[in-house]
Amino acid sequence: MTQLTDTQMILGPYAYYAKPATLIVQANGGTVTLEVLADKSADIWIVDQSFDADSVHKVDVSNSTIRLTPIGAAKFSFVAG
């Protein structure tokens, strides 16, 4: 069983050859937002997706740094490939 968290996480940077990761979302009426770092020097993040239902997703993390932010009562687990 994977451990769910309700704390924001920044993960990466991942290499261009990184395998897909798995994101498990337990929404609990909230959302989990996945953002990608667009510019490290200016700290610019771009929202890629928001998840508001209990679900499991494959996430392509190759050549990126990502941020996962739970909002409300949402929890998630992230397992790198």
Secondary structure, 3 states (H helix, E strand, C coil): CCCCECCCEEECCCCCCCCCEEEEEECCCCEEEEEEEEECCCCEEEEEEEECCCEEEEECCCCCCEEEEEECCCEEEEECC
